[in-house]
């Protein structure tokens, strides 16, 4: 499994890449592997201010449907519309073409509560 060191991770298996006060978020390689073939992604929280750990959407796989949790508080500014026709991008490239949302971060200190790649690797084994 791949867990890039430049990202932060949540216990709920989301990753976050921060550039200034903008963050890109998706699910980890571990999460996509556990879910199996992803067939649909629904994100309906664009423009809404949300708190860390609130649900911002769902991911549907052949096996199950799973909630997506926001790693930090903020407002979703962009959704990866390419996933509408190609949800399998999350399986094939979870840290690249499979990103799900971009958002502005309310409080950069929220990142202090997230895991490093090393800590996340220890979590998932």
DADAMO-V747589 format. One record per backbone hydrogen bond with DSSP energy under -0.5 kcal/mol. NH is the residue of the N-H (numbers start at 0). CO is the residue of the C=O. If there is no record, write none. Layout:
nh:NH co:CO
nh:NH co:CO
This chain:
nh:6 co:3
nh:7 co:15
nh:8 co:114
nh:9 co:13
nh:12 co:9
nh:14 co:25
nh:15 co:7
nh:16 co:23
nh:18 co:21
nh:21 co:18
nh:22 co:102
nh:23 co:16
nh:24 co:100
nh:25 co:14
nh:27 co:12
nh:28 co:1
nh:31 co:27
nh:32 co:28
nh:33 co:29
nh:34 co:30
nh:35 co:31
nh:38 co:59
nh:39 co:59
nh:41 co:57
nh:43 co:55
nh:44 co:55
nh:46 co:75
nh:47 co:44
nh:49 co:73
nh:52 co:69
nh:53 co:50
nh:55 co:67
nh:56 co:67
nh:57 co:41
nh:58 co:65
nh:59 co:39
nh:60 co:58
nh:60 co:63
nh:61 co:36
nh:62 co:34
nh:65 co:58
nh:67 co:56
nh:69 co:53
nh:73 co:49
nh:74 co:103
nh:75 co:44
nh:75 co:47
nh:76 co:101
nh:77 co:101
nh:79 co:99
nh:80 co:78
nh:82 co:79
nh:83 co:80
nh:84 co:80
nh:84 co:81
nh:85 co:81
nh:88 co:85
nh:89 co:86
nh:90 co:87
nh:91 co:87
nh:92 co:88
nh:95 co:92
nh:97 co:92
nh:98 co:95
nh:99 co:24
nh:100 co:24
nh:101 co:77
nh:102 co:22
nh:103 co:74
nh:104 co:20
nh:105 co:72
nh:106 co:72
nh:109 co:106
nh:110 co:107
nh:111 co:108
nh:112 co:109
nh:113 co:110
nh:114 co:8
nh:119 co:115
nh:120 co:116
nh:121 co:117
nh:122 co:118
nh:123 co:119
nh:124 co:120
